Amino acid sequence: MRPSIDKASEQAPAATAEGALPAALPAGPTGAENLPFPPPAAAQTAGAAGSAATVPAPAQAAAGATGAGTDSPLASTVPSNVNADAALTPASRAGVALILPAKSSPFGRAADVVRQGFMAARGVASDKPEVRIFETDGSEDSARDAVAKAVASNAAVIVGPLTKADVGAILKLPLTVPTLVLNTPDGDAALPRNMFALSLNTESEARAAAAAAFRNEAAVAVIVTTTAPLARRAAAAFADAWTKLGGSIKESVEFTGSLGRVRQAVDRARGDVVFLAADAERARLLRPYLGRATQVIATSQVFAGVPKGETQKAHDLNGMRFFDMPWLHQPDHAAAMVFPRAEGQLSADLERLYALGIDAFRIAGELALARTEFLVDGVTGNLNVQPGVIGRAPLQLEYRDGTAKPLAGR
């Protein structure tokens, strides 16, 4: 279930300079149902966009984050090759305002991990802008107040809010500063000018799964989903994308405890592809009942990470394909190897949020230069940045010999 969000608080969000970051928050629920994994409605597949430049990863790791530099890329200057209409940031603005729900019980842990990733990226950057952190309590009023204070602080770029509800709360605000939100609102609400949305939503991964699996000669799909809201959203996104491609959904079955019922539905449908919308635990339970001769494809929900020291392999998932990010599966990826790993052991979901923070910092640096269309070889996937929802092309993997392995050229 989605964590409840407290009603508006009278307490104003606090701002902290980068040099006095809040201490790590105690472990707690990530509130993923309202976090980047569930969000957008129409993320586009990243790809080469005209003459858009690609943002490279830093050449090498540097010392940890220190004070802000006046030569920071976030001290807004407009390059000569940028259209005047895109010059959205006043030259007097500098630094980044980072808005996170650090005071929210359901989302505090997630906020801290995003902050860690963001500051890790700052630490290896050649220029280190001042980062002012505005802590919210998870209420919509707190989010709106934080944005107003961030604008007033003369930040060149605003990054955040993080939750779906908070992003929805600021849609109608007059945004005079480029704003990179870390989620998308519910529904099909249009994003205002000056807003960019980077999100790790399961819907975009489901659409990527449909695009990768669809073939005209094999256009019949079966959907197997659990009752979890996140799984249902992934299933709906896959069905929508599959039918738009010209395919048909022969059967859609919801797993409520009967494995025999699932097997019967899959056997009866004789589909070319089975889309599995389930978490890692239930994926391992369901996979043997989906047919060994049928292609099974899923989202990153099926991968919960491999605990340190764990030697057991997931042989029961062999042959299943899914979509995730380079940060978790390609440590030697050109971008991923540059950035330091989080301290301690994080769950796979928290590692994804850490990676979200890294890519958010990299995008913010370009937005501060009034660049509005560019490509990023990100640790969360290939990113096609443009106003509105940022396209993210996730990494495609396949379980082989019990281990998730990236597919060549994906």
Secondary structure as UniProt FT lines:
FT   STRAND          14..17
FT   HELIX           18..20
FT   HELIX           32..34
FT   TURN            50..51
FT   STRAND          53..55
FT   TURN            70..71
FT   TURN            73..74
FT   TURN            80..81
FT   HELIX           84..86
FT   TURN            91..92
FT   STRAND          96..100
FT   TURN            102..103
FT   TURN            105..107
FT   HELIX           108..124
FT   STRAND          131..135
FT   HELIX           140..152
FT   TURN            153..154
FT   STRAND          157..159
FT   HELIX           164..169
FT   TURN            170..172
FT   STRAND          179..181
FT   TURN            187..188
FT   TURN            193..194
FT   STRAND          195..197
FT   HELIX           202..213
FT   TURN            216..217
FT   STRAND          220..225
FT   HELIX           229..244
FT   TURN            245..246
FT   STRAND          248..254
FT   HELIX           259..269
FT   STRAND          273..277
FT   HELIX           280..286
FT   HELIX           287..289
FT   TURN            292..293
FT   STRAND          295..298
FT   HELIX           300..302
FT   TURN            308..309
FT   HELIX           315..317
FT   TURN            318..319
FT   STRAND          321..324
FT   HELIX           326..329
FT   TURN            331..332
FT   TURN            334..335
FT   HELIX           336..338
FT   HELIX           348..367
FT   TURN            368..370
FT   STRAND          374..377
FT   STRAND          382..385
FT   STRAND          388..389
FT   STRAND          391..393
FT   STRAND          395..400
FT   TURN            401..402
FT   STRAND          403..406
FT   TURN            408..409
//
